[in-house]
Amino acid sequence: LAGFGLAIALTSPGSVVTVIVLLSMSSGLRRAASFICGWLLAIGVLLLLVLALQGQDFSSKHTTPSRTVSAIEVALGALLVIGSVRVYRRPQRAKGPETPPRWLDRIERTHWALCVGVGAVMLSYALSLAAGAEILKANVSTLDASVAGLVFALTSILTITAPVVVVIATPERSNEVLASWRAWILANSRSIVLIALMVIGALLVAR
């Protein structure tokens, strides 16, 4: 589960840029914290669904629930691989410097609490569902499943909480540091995400 959480953290550069932009707005820390809360809330809802499905035997390869969960993992993995390869092979258009999406500018004119919804929407649900499937296949107690879910949630937010830590720890240098992070992420995010998704998808299918 920690591996799945790290996979989400490393394949979410768009979410990191979003947090950096939110921090530059009015009530920046509140907006960024709301974004992270929305992200964790979405994971919490998925975990509750997983806990509700417990009680069936997802651990045996010969049971219908296990075959269903394995089929879902294979489908998710194949979707990640095929989609990533197709996008990666598509030639990039020549354009100027990368910029964040325009809708982020509109967020500043809304209440900071709206960022809870933005965080929930930007969670990687394909990898989150795969993580939930792993919990079901482990066939562990509710307590163990909850701990695993907590580990998954905490590792998934490592990259999106980093900008917040920078602002709190070194406020005088935060603008310079976050600006450099933002520029690097926008310049390299496409290749990083697509290659990582190909690897993760292949591993899901292989498992």
N, C-alpha and C positions, 0 to 999 in steps of 0.2 A: 504493500500500500504506500509505503514511503517512496518507492520507485515511481509509482503512478503519480503521486503528488509532485515529485521533482519533474516528471515529464510535463505536467501541466504548467509548472512554474517556468520551465525553459522554453515552452512553445507558446507563451503568452506575451510576446513583446508589445503587442498592441495594447494590452492591459497595463503594462508598465508605463508606456507613453501616456496613456489616459490618466494614470495616477499623477505623473509628473505635470501634466497640463492642469489637472484639478488643483494641484498644490500652488500653482501660479495665480489662481483665481482668488476672489474675495472669499473669506471663510475656507481657505484652501485645505487646512488640516481636517476640518469637519467634512468637507466633500470627499477627501481621500479616505478618511475613516469610514464614511458611509458606504463608499464603493467597496471597501474590504468587507464590511459587515454584510452587504448584499451578496457578495461572493460566498461567504461562509454560510449565510442563511440558505442559499441554494443547495450547498453541499449538505446542510442539515436536513433539508426536506428529502433529498435523495437517500440519505442514511435512514431516515424514518421509514421510507418505502422498503428499503432493504430489510430492516428489522421486522417489518410487517410480513414479509415473505418467508421469514425464518420458520422452521418447523418442518419444512419439506426436505427431502434428501437430495441436496445439490452436489454432494461430494462424490457419489458413485457414478462412474462413467456409464453404467447400464440403466440409470433411471431417466425417466422422461424429463424432470426438471433439470438434471445435469446436462442432458443432450441439448435442451433448449438454451441454457446459459452458454454452453460452448458454441452453439450456432450463432448466438448473438455476438460473442467475442470474435468469431471468425468473420462475421459480416462487418463488424466495426473495423477490424484490422484491414480487411480487403478494401473497404471504403476509404480508409486513410491512405493506404498505399496507392490505389488507383487514382484517387483525387490529387494526391500530392505529386505523383509522377506527371500527370497531365498538366498541372499548373506549372511545374518546374520546367517542363520541356517547351512551354509556351514562350515565345520570344518576348522580352520586355520592351515596352515602348520607350523610345528616347524621350526623356522629360527632364525638367529642372529638378532642383532640390526637393526631396521628399518632405511632405507636410502632413500633420495629423488631419484626420477627417474634419470636415467643416462643422458637423453636428456638435463637436466639442465646444465650439465658440458659443453655440446657443445655450449650452448648459449653464454658463455663467449668469444668464438672465433668469434662471429658475432657482427654486429653493434648493438648498444643499441636500435636503433629505431625498430628493429625486435620484441622487447618485446611488442609493441602495438598489433601485431597480436596474441601473446601468451595470452595477457590479454583478447582479444576479444573471443578467442577460449575457455578459461577456465570459462567463465560466465556460470551459471546454467540456461540453456535456458528453461527447463521445468517449473521452478518456475517463470521465467521472462514472459513466455507466459501466465501463470495463472494470473499474475499481470496485464498484458495487457487486459485479458478477464474481469477482475474486473472493469477496467476503462471503457470498452465498455458497460458493464452492468449498470454502474452508470448513463450513459446517461447525462453527464455534458458538460459544455461549453469547448471550446478548451483551454481557459486559465486555467480552473480548472483541466482539464486533464493533461496539461503541468506541473502544480504545483504538482499534484499527482505523475507524472512521476519523477519529480525532487526529491521529498521526497523518493520515492522508490530507486532512484539511490544513493542518499547520505547515506541512511541507509544500502544499500547493500555493501558499501565499508568500513564500520566501522572496520572490522577485518583486511582487507588487508592494510589499511592505518596506523594501529597501529604500525607496525614495523618501518615505515618511521618516525612517530612522535618520537619514541624512539631514533632513530639515530640523529634526529635534536635536540631534547631536551636534551639528555644526551649522547653525543658522546663518552665520556670516559668510560661509563658503558654499552654501547649498545651491544658490542660483547658478554659480559657475559649474559645480559638479553635475547638477541635474541637466544643464544645457548640453554638456559634453555627452552624457549618457543618452539623452534624447537624440542627438545628432547621430551617434553611432548605431543606436537601435533602428532608427528610421532608414539608415543606409544599408543595414545588413539583415534586417528582420526576415525578409522573404526567403533567402537561402537557408538561414538558420532553422526557421519553422518548418519548411518543406522537407529538408533532409531529416530533421528529427522525427517528423510525422511518418516518413517512410520507414525509418528504423522501428519506431514504436508499433506501427501497423504490422510489419513483418513479424515482430516478436509475438504479437497477439495471435496471429494466424498460426505460427509455429507452436505456441503453447496449446 
